[in-house]
Amino acid sequence: MNRLLDTGLERLTAMLLQMGKVAEEAVRISIESFMTGVDVYERVEQLSDTLVRMNVDVEDKAFELIAKYQPVASDLRIIKSYIKISNDLERYGRYAWDISFIHKRLANFEKCEDPLAIIEEMGEKVISMVQVSIEALKTHNSELARKLIETENEVDALYFRHLDHSTEMPMSSRCLITNTLVVRYLERIADHATYIGESIIYIATGEKVVLR
Amino acid sequence: MPVKIETKDLTVSFGDVDAIKNVSMEIFTNRVTAIIGPSGCGKSTLIKSFNRMNDLVSNVKITGQVLLDGENIYGTNYDVVTLRKKVGMIFQKPNPFPKSIYDNVAYGPRIHGIHKKEILDKIVEENLKKAALWHEVSDRLNSSAMDLSGGQQQRLCIARALAVEPEVILMDEPCSALDPIATAKIEGLIRTLSRDYTIVVVTHNMQQAARVSDYTAFLYLGKLIEYGLTKDVFENPQNDLTEKYLTGKFG
């Protein structure tokens, strides 16, 4: 028998997975375009704005379900976590927007050296983390969620390496600031992927873990 | 955590049917414990075994132990009158005596030999206050208890139970006949009383169990399936049956 709550939960899940699609696109194209020097600012802004709106919708829907059905146990864990995950997905969009904004505002590839190799490496890892986090969300797969921690550690190591060596780099301030900001945004996206992983483990097992 | 009541391998059968099967649990002092579970799971039988109410059923068989402050209440020398004084009970349907409000509360103390008016006056006032009813009835203590609303009658029954100075209060579906406002008053009262009394509440209403209790026990087909802190049971039940019952995914 379908419970009344189930229809609401299905709707909430669909909203979140739609957010996942939008967020994945925003992150992917902002990073890829930064590497190739293409301006995608307008498209990413559109996607980011969509995520901001959808985040509000998810929260509203979640509150409606809490008010109407007083969920407990796994239902409650799912709803609580979806509110958090929705916020993480919205942050994906916001950092993607930041990357495309910095690219538009500061980067000048005619005068700068190529984007740092470190950004390319971090970018690939971050895109894969975003994809894994969304895939784990689809099936509440806690094993997949746990795998995020390995990549997160690699991203952090690259971030620290960049900080340690940034002052020795032979490049203009403009280029250094651009690269450093983007490295920082990538590191933040990776953090949010890890938060999503933690939420998925909580949904699946009830265990409150800190993967960071 | 001090233990007020402990059951050891408690089995209660009516004829060939085991209503409670090998239940071992501890009820903690000055805490509210909720017993939840589907109809017929043995909730009421369990709570009634804490003050030997099941003894009144003709074909009952009870094995195992129920210890109150470490003493087996089913032991041959245990005095049932003392037990009933220590362990009060509130039922689903408010059941005041067809007497005045005053006489309902004074009934127990009188039975226990208190007859001085000043002392009884004090007991009546104190316990009506503890039951959060005093301000609603202080000007009409001699009118019939039957004229009170359902929620007031239930609080009067609580005052009547408190008047014999129990240590444990058992409540069997205390709000199921009450509207939401009367229910909220009883629930608030349960929390306040838990400072001084050990309270066990049987309820069909899971949200009520979540609101009022510190510990929750889930019974299914006479067995204790899960027992723990209410916040843990309702957030992350360890047993799949508990999960299914709480989320309404049963059958």
HADDOCK unambig.tbl for C-alpha pairs under 7 A between the chains (distance, minus, plus):
assign (segid A and resid 72 and name CA) (segid B and resid 234 and name CA) 5.60 0.50 0.50
assign (segid A and resid 72 and name CA) (segid B and resid 235 and name CA) 6.06 0.50 0.50
assign (segid A and resid 72 and name CA) (segid B and resid 246 and name CA) 6.64 0.50 0.50
assign (segid A and resid 72 and name CA) (segid B and resid 247 and name CA) 6.34 0.50 0.50
assign (segid A and resid 73 and name CA) (segid B and resid 234 and name CA) 5.13 0.50 0.50
assign (segid A and resid 73 and name CA) (segid B and resid 235 and name CA) 4.42 0.50 0.50
assign (segid A and resid 73 and name CA) (segid B and resid 236 and name CA) 5.23 0.50 0.50
assign (segid A and resid 73 and name CA) (segid B and resid 237 and name CA) 6.33 0.50 0.50
assign (segid A and resid 73 and name CA) (segid B and resid 243 and name CA) 6.24 0.50 0.50
assign (segid A and resid 73 and name CA) (segid B and resid 246 and name CA) 6.85 0.50 0.50
assign (segid A and resid 73 and name CA) (segid B and resid 247 and name CA) 6.75 0.50 0.50
assign (segid A and resid 74 and name CA) (segid B and resid 236 and name CA) 6.86 0.50 0.50
assign (segid A and resid 75 and name CA) (segid B and resid 247 and name CA) 6.97 0.50 0.50
assign (segid A and resid 76 and name CA) (segid B and resid 235 and name CA) 6.93 0.50 0.50
assign (segid A and resid 77 and name CA) (segid B and resid 235 and name CA) 6.93 0.50 0.50
assign (segid A and resid 206 and name CA) (segid B and resid 236 and name CA) 5.55 0.50 0.50
